[in-house]
């Protein structure tokens, strides 16, 4: 699978390493090239160092710098402008969703209610709606 030219690259950023492992397994099995970061600091450094994923899926609530602050930096520094950006939000946080909308992210997924196979489907749905 590693030499598939159209293999999509996804960068997963979450401070919850259990979720990171779970999603990374799911996306890996579906043929994605997966990289993970357990903090926005690490994720942002990968992007600043030149890593260009097709999709960034990031948690919002994280210590030090939250996911939306990281997106602000990504936008301001014009890192990976073509990447699809998807936020993972906690259930019942209208504030997160409002902030995510303001940042003009491509989509958000409510974590608490979404199992990995649904996350995968949702990500593919968001990506195909961005393309068209
Ligand atoms: Mg978190």
Backbone and ligand atoms as CSV (ligand in chain L), in Angstrom:
chain,resi,resn,atom,element,x,y,z
A,1,UNK,N,N,0.821,-1.208,0.000
A,1,UNK,CA,C,0.000,0.000,0.000
A,1,UNK,C,C,0.855,1.260,0.000
A,2,UNK,N,N,2.067,1.149,0.531
A,2,UNK,CA,C,2.883,2.340,0.736
A,2,UNK,C,C,3.235,3.062,-0.560
A,3,UNK,N,N,3.259,2.324,-1.691
A,3,UNK,CA,C,3.623,3.005,-2.927
A,3,UNK,C,C,2.425,3.385,-3.802
A,4,UNK,N,N,1.246,3.337,-3.214
A,4,UNK,CA,C,0.078,3.829,-3.952
A,4,UNK,C,C,0.224,5.335,-4.142
A,5,UNK,N,N,0.227,5.818,-5.385
A,5,UNK,CA,C,0.457,7.242,-5.595
A,5,UNK,C,C,-0.674,8.130,-5.055
A,6,UNK,N,N,-1.896,7.598,-5.030
A,6,UNK,CA,C,-3.013,8.430,-4.600
A,6,UNK,C,C,-3.361,8.273,-3.129
A,7,UNK,N,N,-2.470,7.621,-2.415
A,7,UNK,CA,C,-2.743,7.399,-1.007
A,7,UNK,C,C,-2.833,8.723,-0.249
A,8,UNK,N,N,-3.942,8.903,0.442
A,8,UNK,CA,C,-4.146,10.157,1.162
A,8,UNK,C,C,-3.386,10.184,2.469
A,9,UNK,N,N,-2.828,11.370,2.747
A,9,UNK,CA,C,-2.090,11.540,3.999
A,9,UNK,C,C,-2.962,12.252,5.018
A,10,UNK,N,N,-3.058,11.670,6.193
A,10,UNK,CA,C,-3.840,12.314,7.248
A,10,UNK,C,C,-2.982,12.535,8.481
A,11,UNK,N,N,-3.096,13.729,9.047
A,11,UNK,CA,C,-2.399,14.044,10.294
A,11,UNK,C,C,-3.442,14.122,11.410
A,12,UNK,N,N,-3.303,13.244,12.397
A,12,UNK,CA,C,-4.230,13.210,13.524
A,12,UNK,C,C,-3.584,13.867,14.737
A,13,UNK,N,N,-4.274,14.838,15.314
A,13,UNK,CA,C,-3.723,15.529,16.484
A,13,UNK,C,C,-4.716,15.461,17.636
A,14,UNK,N,N,-4.316,14.788,18.688
A,14,UNK,CA,C,-5.181,14.659,19.862
A,14,UNK,C,C,-4.314,14.344,21.070
A,15,UNK,N,N,-4.639,14.950,22.215
A,15,UNK,CA,C,-3.864,14.649,23.424
A,15,UNK,C,C,-4.315,13.330,24.057
A,16,UNK,N,N,-5.409,12.775,23.553
A,16,UNK,CA,C,-5.894,11.488,24.048
A,16,UNK,C,C,-5.254,10.382,23.198
A,17,UNK,N,N,-4.214,9.746,23.751
A,17,UNK,CA,C,-3.460,8.788,22.936
A,17,UNK,C,C,-4.263,7.518,22.638
A,18,UNK,N,N,-5.241,7.222,23.477
A,18,UNK,CA,C,-6.113,6.079,23.203
A,18,UNK,C,C,-6.886,6.329,21.904
A,19,UNK,N,N,-7.454,7.517,21.783
A,19,UNK,CA,C,-8.176,7.887,20.553
A,19,UNK,C,C,-7.244,7.925,19.348
A,20,UNK,N,N,-6.051,8.490,19.571
A,20,UNK,CA,C,-5.064,8.561,18.483
A,20,UNK,C,C,-4.774,7.178,17.913
A,21,UNK,N,N,-4.527,6.220,18.822
A,21,UNK,CA,C,-4.229,4.849,18.403
A,21,UNK,C,C,-5.412,4.238,17.662
A,22,UNK,N,N,-6.602,4.457,18.206
A,22,UNK,CA,C,-7.811,3.874,17.631
A,22,UNK,C,C,-8.063,4.410,16.220
A,23,UNK,N,N,-7.997,5.724,16.079
A,23,UNK,CA,C,-8.246,6.324,14.769
A,23,UNK,C,C,-7.120,6.014,13.793
A,24,UNK,N,N,-5.907,5.958,14.298
A,24,UNK,CA,C,-4.794,5.733,13.394
A,24,UNK,C,C,-4.851,4.307,12.817
A,25,UNK,N,N,-5.296,3.358,13.636
A,25,UNK,CA,C,-5.499,1.988,13.175
A,25,UNK,C,C,-6.586,1.944,12.093
A,26,UNK,N,N,-7.684,2.641,12.389
A,26,UNK,CA,C,-8.828,2.651,11.467
A,26,UNK,C,C,-8.442,3.247,10.106
A,27,UNK,N,N,-7.796,4.409,10.128
A,27,UNK,CA,C,-7.428,5.073,8.873
A,27,UNK,C,C,-6.326,4.316,8.141
A,28,UNK,N,N,-5.413,3.743,8.904
A,28,UNK,CA,C,-4.351,2.946,8.313
A,28,UNK,C,C,-4.913,1.751,7.553
A,29,UNK,N,N,-5.866,1.061,8.174
A,29,UNK,CA,C,-6.503,-0.089,7.540
A,29,UNK,C,C,-7.264,0.308,6.290
A,30,UNK,N,N,-7.769,1.543,6.272
A,30,UNK,CA,C,-8.535,2.025,5.122
A,30,UNK,C,C,-7.604,2.532,4.009
A,31,UNK,N,N,-6.293,2.424,4.220
A,31,UNK,CA,C,-5.347,2.777,3.160
A,31,UNK,C,C,-4.740,4.164,3.242
A,32,UNK,N,N,-5.004,4.861,4.329
A,32,UNK,CA,C,-4.423,6.203,4.487
A,32,UNK,C,C,-3.002,6.088,5.020
A,33,UNK,N,N,-2.188,7.078,4.671
A,33,UNK,CA,C,-0.893,7.203,5.325
A,33,UNK,C,C,-1.116,8.092,6.546
A,34,UNK,N,N,-0.929,7.523,7.718
A,34,UNK,CA,C,-1.292,8.220,8.953
A,34,UNK,C,C,-0.065,8.704,9.714
A,35,UNK,N,N,-0.109,9.975,10.139
A,35,UNK,CA,C,0.874,10.458,11.108
A,35,UNK,C,C,0.093,11.007,12.291
A,36,UNK,N,N,0.662,10.874,13.481
A,36,UNK,CA,C,-0.053,11.358,14.649
A,36,UNK,C,C,0.814,12.319,15.450
A,37,UNK,N,N,0.140,13.199,16.184
A,37,UNK,CA,C,0.821,14.098,17.108
A,37,UNK,C,C,-0.032,14.169,18.359
A,38,UNK,N,N,0.599,14.043,19.537
A,38,UNK,CA,C,-0.202,14.072,20.761
A,38,UNK,C,C,-0.309,15.473,21.361
A,39,UNK,N,N,0.141,16.469,20.608
A,39,UNK,CA,C,-0.064,17.856,21.034
A,39,UNK,C,C,-0.062,18.760,19.804
A,40,UNK,N,N,-0.649,19.940,19.965
A,40,UNK,CA,C,-0.657,20.895,18.862
A,40,UNK,C,C,0.771,21.382,18.576
A,41,UNK,N,N,1.586,21.436,19.640
A,41,UNK,CA,C,2.973,21.875,19.468
A,41,UNK,C,C,3.706,20.956,18.500
A,42,UNK,N,N,3.559,19.647,18.737
A,42,UNK,CA,C,4.210,18.665,17.873
A,42,UNK,C,C,3.621,18.717,16.450
A,43,UNK,N,N,2.290,18.772,16.366
A,43,UNK,CA,C,1.625,18.811,15.059
A,43,UNK,C,C,2.029,20.023,14.246
A,44,UNK,N,N,2.034,21.166,14.916
A,44,UNK,CA,C,2.386,22.416,14.247
A,44,UNK,C,C,3.838,22.390,13.767
A,45,UNK,N,N,4.704,21.780,14.566
A,45,UNK,CA,C,6.111,21.686,14.188
A,45,UNK,C,C,6.268,20.839,12.922
A,46,UNK,N,N,5.500,19.739,12.837
A,46,UNK,CA,C,5.572,18.890,11.650
A,46,UNK,C,C,5.197,19.689,10.396
A,47,UNK,N,N,4.147,20.517,10.526
A,47,UNK,CA,C,3.699,21.321,9.384
A,47,UNK,C,C,4.726,22.400,9.035
A,48,UNK,N,N,5.246,23.042,10.080
A,48,UNK,CA,C,6.269,24.080,9.841
A,48,UNK,C,C,7.529,23.485,9.227
A,49,UNK,N,N,7.793,22.207,9.549
A,49,UNK,CA,C,8.972,21.529,8.987
A,49,UNK,C,C,8.726,21.010,7.571
A,50,UNK,N,N,7.516,21.228,7.061
A,50,UNK,CA,C,7.280,20.901,5.665
A,50,UNK,C,C,6.423,19.682,5.379
A,51,UNK,N,N,5.875,19.054,6.419
A,51,UNK,CA,C,4.977,17.922,6.166
A,51,UNK,C,C,3.670,18.451,5.569
A,52,UNK,N,N,3.218,17.844,4.476
A,52,UNK,CA,C,2.011,18.313,3.784
A,52,UNK,C,C,0.945,17.213,3.736
A,53,UNK,N,N,0.090,17.160,4.765
A,53,UNK,CA,C,-0.986,16.165,4.740
A,53,UNK,C,C,-2.144,16.653,3.868
A,54,UNK,N,N,-2.970,15.710,3.396
A,54,UNK,CA,C,-4.190,16.098,2.671
A,54,UNK,C,C,-5.290,16.485,3.647
A,55,UNK,N,N,-5.230,15.856,4.809
A,55,UNK,CA,C,-6.267,16.074,5.817
A,55,UNK,C,C,-5.610,16.270,7.182
A,56,UNK,N,N,-6.122,17.260,7.922
A,56,UNK,CA,C,-5.707,17.413,9.317
A,56,UNK,C,C,-6.954,17.215,10.168
A,57,UNK,N,N,-6.916,16.259,11.060
A,57,UNK,CA,C,-8.041,16.080,11.966
A,57,UNK,C,C,-7.529,16.342,13.372
A,58,UNK,N,N,-8.044,17.389,14.000
A,58,UNK,CA,C,-7.493,17.802,15.288
A,58,UNK,C,C,-8.570,17.979,16.348
A,59,UNK,N,N,-8.226,17.553,17.533
A,59,UNK,CA,C,-9.057,17.779,18.707
A,59,UNK,C,C,-9.041,19.277,19.007
A,60,UNK,N,N,-10.066,19.755,19.707
A,60,UNK,CA,C,-10.054,21.169,20.091
A,60,UNK,C,C,-9.460,21.336,21.483
A,61,UNK,N,N,-9.970,20.571,22.449
A,61,UNK,CA,C,-9.518,20.753,23.830
A,61,UNK,C,C,-8.197,20.027,24.064
A,62,UNK,N,N,-7.119,20.814,24.106
A,62,UNK,CA,C,-5.791,20.268,24.351
A,62,UNK,C,C,-5.018,21.259,25.206
A,63,UNK,N,N,-4.106,20.758,26.036
A,63,UNK,CA,C,-3.333,21.696,26.878
A,63,UNK,C,C,-2.373,22.561,26.040
A,64,UNK,N,N,-1.887,23.621,26.643
A,64,UNK,CA,C,-0.949,24.585,26.052
A,64,UNK,C,C,-1.581,25.408,24.942
A,65,UNK,N,N,-1.750,24.804,23.765
A,65,UNK,CA,C,-2.386,25.521,22.661
A,65,UNK,C,C,-3.529,24.660,22.179
A,66,UNK,N,N,-4.755,25.190,22.145
A,66,UNK,CA,C,-5.847,24.321,21.739
A,66,UNK,C,C,-5.902,24.181,20.215
A,67,UNK,N,N,-6.754,23.258,19.753
A,67,UNK,CA,C,-6.794,22.918,18.338
A,67,UNK,C,C,-7.130,24.094,17.433
A,68,UNK,N,N,-8.001,24.973,17.915
A,68,UNK,CA,C,-8.397,26.105,17.077
A,68,UNK,C,C,-7.328,27.191,17.040
A,69,UNK,N,N,-6.594,27.318,18.147
A,69,UNK,CA,C,-5.452,28.240,18.134
A,69,UNK,C,C,-4.409,27.754,17.130
A,70,UNK,N,N,-4.269,26.430,17.073
A,70,UNK,CA,C,-3.329,25.857,16.102
A,70,UNK,C,C,-3.792,26.149,14.673
A,71,UNK,N,N,-5.101,26.013,14.427
A,71,UNK,CA,C,-5.628,26.307,13.092
A,71,UNK,C,C,-5.377,27.776,12.733
A,72,UNK,N,N,-5.530,28.647,13.726
A,72,UNK,CA,C,-5.235,30.069,13.502
A,72,UNK,C,C,-3.802,30.241,13.004
A,73,UNK,N,N,-2.863,29.545,13.660
A,73,UNK,CA,C,-1.456,29.621,13.243
A,73,UNK,C,C,-1.275,29.047,11.836
A,74,UNK,N,N,-1.932,27.928,11.557
A,74,UNK,CA,C,-1.835,27.295,10.230
A,74,UNK,C,C,-2.315,28.262,9.146
A,75,UNK,N,N,-3.426,28.941,9.427
A,75,UNK,CA,C,-3.967,29.912,8.469
A,75,UNK,C,C,-3.062,31.130,8.323
A,76,UNK,N,N,-2.653,31.686,9.459
A,76,UNK,CA,C,-1.835,32.897,9.446
A,76,UNK,C,C,-0.515,32.675,8.718
A,77,UNK,N,N,0.080,31.499,8.967
A,77,UNK,CA,C,1.379,31.211,8.346
A,77,UNK,C,C,1.242,30.587,6.966
A,78,UNK,N,N,-0.020,30.454,6.516
A,78,UNK,CA,C,-0.304,29.860,5.206
A,78,UNK,C,C,0.357,28.496,5.023
A,79,UNK,N,N,0.265,27.667,6.069
A,79,UNK,CA,C,0.769,26.301,5.986
A,79,UNK,C,C,-0.323,25.452,5.336
A,80,UNK,N,N,0.050,24.479,4.549
A,80,UNK,CA,C,-0.879,23.533,3.898
A,80,UNK,C,C,-2.250,24.117,3.532
A,81,UNK,N,N,-2.277,25.143,2.663
A,81,UNK,CA,C,-3.557,25.786,2.334
A,81,UNK,C,C,-4.581,24.860,1.678
A,82,UNK,N,N,-4.112,23.789,1.041
A,82,UNK,CA,C,-5.056,22.897,0.346
A,82,UNK,C,C,-5.597,21.789,1.252
A,83,UNK,N,N,-5.080,21.691,2.457
A,83,UNK,CA,C,-5.495,20.588,3.334
A,83,UNK,C,C,-6.923,20.775,3.847
A,84,UNK,N,N,-7.617,19.665,3.945
A,84,UNK,CA,C,-8.947,19.654,4.552
A,84,UNK,C,C,-8.736,19.649,6.068
A,85,UNK,N,N,-9.361,20.595,6.760
A,85,UNK,CA,C,-9.185,20.665,8.213
A,85,UNK,C,C,-10.492,20.298,8.925
A,86,UNK,N,N,-10.394,19.277,9.757
A,86,UNK,CA,C,-11.566,18.771,10.472
A,86,UNK,C,C,-11.284,18.814,11.971
A,87,UNK,N,N,-12.216,19.389,12.729
A,87,UNK,CA,C,-12.034,19.458,14.171
A,87,UNK,C,C,-12.858,18.380,14.855
A,88,UNK,N,N,-12.286,17.831,15.904
A,88,UNK,CA,C,-13.015,16.903,16.761
A,88,UNK,C,C,-13.522,17.716,17.941
A,89,UNK,N,N,-14.815,17.771,18.115
A,89,UNK,CA,C,-15.333,18.574,19.216
A,89,UNK,C,C,-15.992,17.671,20.248
A,90,UNK,N,N,-16.017,18.141,21.476
A,90,UNK,CA,C,-16.717,17.377,22.500
A,90,UNK,C,C,-18.193,17.679,22.416
A,91,UNK,N,N,-18.957,16.688,22.765
A,91,UNK,CA,C,-20.399,16.824,22.688
A,91,UNK,C,C,-20.868,17.985,23.555
A,92,UNK,N,N,-21.805,18.739,23.059
A,92,UNK,CA,C,-22.415,19.776,23.866
A,92,UNK,C,C,-21.543,20.983,24.094
A,93,UNK,N,N,-20.677,21.270,23.148
A,93,UNK,CA,C,-19.924,22.500,23.275
A,93,UNK,C,C,-20.202,23.430,22.102
A,94,UNK,N,N,-21.315,24.178,22.205
A,94,UNK,CA,C,-21.669,25.089,21.107
A,94,UNK,C,C,-20.588,26.137,20.867
A,95,UNK,N,N,-19.843,26.439,21.930
A,95,UNK,CA,C,-18.770,27.421,21.811
A,95,UNK,C,C,-17.682,26.926,20.847
A,96,UNK,N,N,-17.313,25.646,20.998
A,96,UNK,CA,C,-16.326,25.036,20.096
A,96,UNK,C,C,-16.785,25.121,18.650
A,97,UNK,N,N,-18.051,24.746,18.434
A,97,UNK,CA,C,-18.579,24.734,17.074
A,97,UNK,C,C,-18.588,26.141,16.488
A,98,UNK,N,N,-18.971,27.121,17.310
A,98,UNK,CA,C,-18.991,28.516,16.849
A,98,UNK,C,C,-17.584,28.983,16.472
A,99,UNK,N,N,-16.624,28.633,17.305
A,99,UNK,CA,C,-15.234,29.022,17.010
A,99,UNK,C,C,-14.718,28.322,15.761
A,100,UNK,N,N,-15.084,27.029,15.626
A,100,UNK,CA,C,-14.647,26.269,14.454
A,100,UNK,C,C,-15.227,26.883,13.169
A,101,UNK,N,N,-16.495,27.294,13.238
A,101,UNK,CA,C,-17.136,27.932,12.085
A,101,UNK,C,C,-16.408,29.210,11.696
A,102,UNK,N,N,-16.063,29.980,12.731
A,102,UNK,CA,C,-15.383,31.246,12.516
A,102,UNK,C,C,-14.040,31.041,11.824
A,103,UNK,N,N,-13.367,29.937,12.168
A,103,UNK,CA,C,-12.066,29.634,11.568
A,103,UNK,C,C,-12.212,29.045,10.179
A,104,UNK,N,N,-13.467,28.874,9.767
A,104,UNK,CA,C,-13.713,28.369,8.427
A,104,UNK,C,C,-13.084,26.985,8.197
A,105,UNK,N,N,-13.214,26.116,9.194
A,105,UNK,CA,C,-12.715,24.756,9.023
A,105,UNK,C,C,-13.687,24.003,8.115
A,106,UNK,N,N,-13.226,22.908,7.564
A,106,UNK,CA,C,-14.046,22.191,6.581
A,106,UNK,C,C,-15.132,21.335,7.218
A,107,UNK,N,N,-14.948,20.991,8.468
A,107,UNK,CA,C,-15.966,20.197,9.128
A,107,UNK,C,C,-15.596,19.923,10.562
A,108,UNK,N,N,-16.569,19.449,11.308
A,108,UNK,CA,C,-16.260,19.036,12.665
A,108,UNK,C,C,-17.053,17.782,12.992
A,109,UNK,N,N,-16.450,16.985,13.843
A,109,UNK,CA,C,-17.030,15.698,14.211
A,109,UNK,C,C,-17.169,15.676,15.720
A,110,UNK,N,N,-18.352,15.316,16.183
A,110,UNK,CA,C,-18.575,15.226,17.627
A,110,UNK,C,C,-18.030,13.892,18.125
A,111,UNK,N,N,-17.001,13.999,18.968
A,111,UNK,CA,C,-16.249,12.854,19.445
A,111,UNK,C,C,-17.044,11.811,20.217
A,112,UNK,N,N,-17.762,12.286,21.212
A,112,UNK,CA,C,-18.372,11.368,22.172
A,112,UNK,C,C,-19.351,10.394,21.526
A,113,UNK,N,N,-19.926,10.818,20.408
A,113,UNK,CA,C,-20.978,9.990,19.824
A,113,UNK,C,C,-20.512,9.231,18.589
A,114,UNK,N,N,-19.241,9.374,18.234
A,114,UNK,CA,C,-18.834,8.842,16.947
A,114,UNK,C,C,-17.835,7.710,17.073
A,115,UNK,N,N,-18.191,6.545,16.547
A,115,UNK,CA,C,-17.281,5.409,16.572
A,115,UNK,C,C,-16.327,5.504,15.372
A,116,UNK,N,N,-15.147,4.879,15.455
A,116,UNK,CA,C,-14.128,5.054,14.417
A,116,UNK,C,C,-14.592,4.856,12.976
A,117,UNK,N,N,-15.448,3.850,12.728
A,117,UNK,CA,C,-15.883,3.648,11.346
A,117,UNK,C,C,-16.748,4.808,10.866
A,118,UNK,N,N,-17.506,5.404,11.796
A,118,UNK,CA,C,-18.311,6.582,11.434
A,118,UNK,C,C,-17.426,7.797,11.213
A,119,UNK,N,N,-16.368,7.899,12.000
A,119,UNK,CA,C,-15.421,9.007,11.830
A,119,UNK,C,C,-14.805,8.934,10.432
A,120,UNK,N,N,-14.397,7.714,10.047
A,120,UNK,CA,C,-13.820,7.511,8.722
A,120,UNK,C,C,-14.796,7.935,7.621
A,121,UNK,N,N,-16.044,7.490,7.745
A,121,UNK,CA,C,-17.067,7.839,6.749
A,121,UNK,C,C,-17.293,9.342,6.695
A,122,UNK,N,N,-17.362,9.945,7.878
A,122,UNK,CA,C,-17.605,11.378,7.983
A,122,UNK,C,C,-16.456,12.168,7.332
A,123,UNK,N,N,-15.232,11.729,7.586
A,123,UNK,CA,C,-14.064,12.390,6.998
A,123,UNK,C,C,-14.135,12.304,5.468
A,124,UNK,N,N,-14.501,11.120,4.953
A,124,UNK,CA,C,-14.567,10.962,3.499
A,124,UNK,C,C,-15.681,11.814,2.893
A,125,UNK,N,N,-16.769,11.934,3.646
A,125,UNK,CA,C,-17.877,12.777,3.193
A,125,UNK,C,C,-17.446,14.248,3.119
A,126,UNK,N,N,-16.770,14.704,4.171
A,126,UNK,CA,C,-16.310,16.092,4.213
A,126,UNK,C,C,-15.311,16.358,3.072
A,127,UNK,N,N,-14.409,15.401,2.833
A,127,UNK,CA,C,-13.417,15.565,1.769
A,127,UNK,C,C,-14.074,15.616,0.394
A,128,UNK,N,N,-15.051,14.756,0.153
A,128,UNK,CA,C,-15.650,14.770,-1.182
A,128,UNK,C,C,-16.523,16.001,-1.393
A,129,UNK,N,N,-17.102,16.532,-0.315
A,129,UNK,CA,C,-17.902,17.748,-0.506
A,129,UNK,C,C,-16.992,18.957,-0.719
A,130,UNK,N,N,-15.760,18.887,-0.211
A,130,UNK,CA,C,-14.831,19.991,-0.442
A,130,UNK,C,C,-14.354,20.003,-1.905
A,131,UNK,N,N,-14.153,18.790,-2.457
A,131,UNK,CA,C,-13.655,18.678,-3.819
A,131,UNK,C,C,-14.628,19.236,-4.847
A,132,UNK,N,N,-15.937,18.967,-4.593
A,132,UNK,CA,C,-16.934,19.354,-5.614
A,132,UNK,C,C,-17.270,20.841,-5.563
L,1,MG,MG,MG,-8.473,16.647,24.191
